Structures are given as C-alpha cells and as structure tokens.
C-alpha cells in the first residue's frame, strides 16, 4: 500500500543529515547507515511533525519552514 501522506519535517531532516554528513567538518564522525538513522530519529523525536496529504500542502509547509531563522545552524 502506497502511503497517502508525508511528514515534511522528515524529508527536511533526512536531506540535512545527508548534506551535513558529507561535509568536510563532519568527516571524523561515523556515517554508517545506523548512525545516520540514529541522528535522524533523535532529531525527529525532538521536532514537530508536519504531515500533509497533497503536493500543494507539502510545498506550502516547506515554504513556511524554509526561513532564514530555521536555517540557522548555531541555535
């Protein structure tokens, strides 16, 4: 059965973990699948969910979350 809903926050977190773990400053960290999944699940357990059922909803929520304040790394 294909899922008919998406957690936009999950998409964002997965993307950011992949991007950050491939950066030079994180090369000393383990980047195996288990460690990446641990980082993703710890992050998702501490962030709000944003479930949507349509692509329009996904784009709207992503746009609402894609702000300069939310992109700051030093929070």
C-alpha positions as CSV (number, residue, x, y, z in Angstrom):
1,X,0.0,0.0,0.0
2,X,1.4,3.4,-1.0
3,X,1.4,6.0,1.7
4,X,-1.0,8.8,1.1
5,X,0.6,11.2,3.5
6,X,4.1,12.7,4.0
7,X,5.9,14.2,7.0
8,X,7.6,17.2,5.5
9,X,9.8,17.5,8.6
10,X,11.1,14.0,7.9
11,X,12.1,15.0,4.3
12,X,13.9,18.1,5.6
13,X,15.8,16.2,8.3
14,X,16.9,13.4,6.1
15,X,18.1,15.8,3.5
16,X,20.0,17.9,6.0
17,X,21.7,14.9,7.6
18,X,22.8,13.7,4.2
19,X,24.2,17.1,3.3
20,X,25.9,17.7,6.6
21,X,27.4,14.3,7.0
22,X,29.1,14.6,3.6
23,X,30.7,17.9,4.6
24,X,34.4,18.3,5.5
25,X,33.7,19.3,9.1
26,X,31.9,16.0,9.8
27,X,34.4,13.6,8.2
28,X,35.5,12.4,11.6
29,X,32.0,11.2,12.5
30,X,30.8,7.8,11.6
31,X,28.5,8.0,8.6
32,X,27.2,4.4,8.5
33,X,23.5,3.8,7.9
34,X,22.8,3.0,11.6
35,X,24.5,6.2,12.9
36,X,22.7,8.3,10.2
37,X,19.4,6.7,11.2
38,X,20.1,7.4,14.9
39,X,20.7,11.1,14.1
40,X,17.6,11.3,12.0
41,X,15.4,9.6,14.6
42,X,16.8,11.6,17.5
43,X,16.1,14.8,15.5
44,X,12.6,13.8,14.5
45,X,11.7,12.9,18.1
46,X,12.6,16.5,19.1
47,X,10.9,18.4,16.2
48,X,7.3,18.9,15.4
49,X,5.6,16.8,12.7
50,X,4.1,18.4,9.6
51,X,2.0,15.8,7.8
52,X,0.4,16.6,4.5
53,X,-1.7,14.6,2.0
54,X,-1.1,16.6,-1.1
55,X,1.9,18.1,-3.0
56,X,0.3,21.5,-2.6
57,X,0.3,21.1,1.1
58,X,3.9,19.8,1.1
59,X,5.0,22.9,-0.9
60,X,3.1,25.2,1.5
61,X,4.5,23.7,4.7
62,X,8.0,23.5,3.2
63,X,7.8,27.2,2.3
64,X,6.6,28.1,5.8
65,X,9.5,26.2,7.3
66,X,12.2,27.4,4.8
67,X,13.0,30.6,6.6
68,X,16.4,32.2,7.5
69,X,15.7,31.7,11.2
70,X,15.0,28.0,10.7
71,X,18.1,27.5,8.6
72,X,20.5,28.9,11.3
73,X,23.0,26.3,12.4
74,X,24.0,28.0,15.6
75,X,20.7,27.7,17.5
